[in-house]
Amino acid sequence: MTAAEFAECADGVFVLRYPVLDVNVTLVVGDGAALVVDTLSTDAQAAELAGAVRRVTRYPLMIVNTHHHFDHCFGNLVLSGGRPEGECAIWAHEEAAALLREHARSLQREWYEAYARSAPELAEGIAAVTVLPPNRTVHRESTVDVGGRAVVLRHFGRGHTAGDLLALIPDASVVVAGDLVEQGAPPGFDDSYPLEWPETIAALLPWLDGSTTVVPGHGALVGRDFVVAQHAELTALAWLIRDGHADGARPEKVAARSPFGAEASLPAVRRGFAELAGRA
């Protein structure tokens, strides 16, 4: 399968919507430098991505990983040009960096097993990756100079994972949200913090106005109105979890009432119940 090409969504900001898992990659081009946000799932995908990047710019690259999931960071080694660890700046939140540094093998095995039957080619590619962890970490906020352009890397709180990192590009009115915002499919809740996710999105909203382009982790580009609507749905789910736990309801019954659907929401309900019971 051939990767999609980058399309310019703002001055010097390009988005590639990759067909496998419908993942978005963002490219920010400055004067003599460029930044890639997320690097896809496998060496083969990352090689296609690198070719697409070089059709836009030949500038040296920096990398940002929005979180630790394989489809957003397993292409790090290829995108860095295979250079020795530390030579290419790879940014991530400190929690995401720690997971990729300390638990990469077990995560790799988990994701291989998750896709072995449904997508064996993808699973084999995941298993074959040499994971290159980030070497620059963010606690709350850092600003990266991309050839004279300021890109703000900001952690607003826990949501999709413990280490969600957003890239804010003020001079282009673009926010790269990673999987904190999902379009075209329900959010992923497998290792989420569903009771905190609404607060994290609420902290993001003041950074958005009617002209802001939001790049979700997956799917089509959206705007502030979409994020506001998803915040309302996440808030509704969080209250369903709290009320269901207080009532002693079964997780399946609570998930069936979720705006995201029962199957997608069941992991969120179980994680929320565990947190409220003091087991998380």
BELURVEN-V873881 format. One record per run of one state. SS is the DSSP state (helix for helix, strand for strand, loop for the rest). FROM is the first residue (numbers start at 1). TO is the last residue. If there is no record, write none. Layout:
BEGIN
ss:SS from:FROM to:TO
ss:SS from:FROM to:TO
END
This chain:
BEGIN
ss:loop from:1 to:6
ss:strand from:7 to:10
ss:loop from:11 to:12
ss:strand from:13 to:18
ss:loop from:19 to:19
ss:helix from:20 to:22
ss:strand from:23 to:29
ss:loop from:30 to:32
ss:strand from:33 to:37
ss:loop from:38 to:42
ss:helix from:43 to:54
ss:loop from:55 to:59
ss:strand from:60 to:64
ss:loop from:65 to:69
ss:helix from:70 to:73
ss:loop from:74 to:75
ss:helix from:76 to:79
ss:loop from:80 to:89
ss:strand from:90 to:93
ss:helix from:94 to:102
ss:loop from:103 to:103
ss:helix from:104 to:115
ss:loop from:116 to:119
ss:helix from:120 to:128
ss:loop from:129 to:135
ss:strand from:136 to:138
ss:loop from:139 to:140
ss:strand from:141 to:146
ss:loop from:147 to:148
ss:strand from:149 to:154
ss:loop from:155 to:165
ss:strand from:166 to:169
ss:helix from:170 to:172
ss:loop from:173 to:173
ss:strand from:174 to:178
ss:loop from:179 to:193
ss:helix from:194 to:205
ss:loop from:206 to:212
ss:strand from:213 to:216
ss:loop from:217 to:217
ss:strand from:218 to:218
ss:loop from:219 to:221
ss:strand from:222 to:222
ss:loop from:223 to:223
ss:helix from:224 to:247
ss:loop from:248 to:250
ss:helix from:251 to:255
ss:loop from:256 to:261
ss:helix from:262 to:276
ss:loop from:277 to:280
END
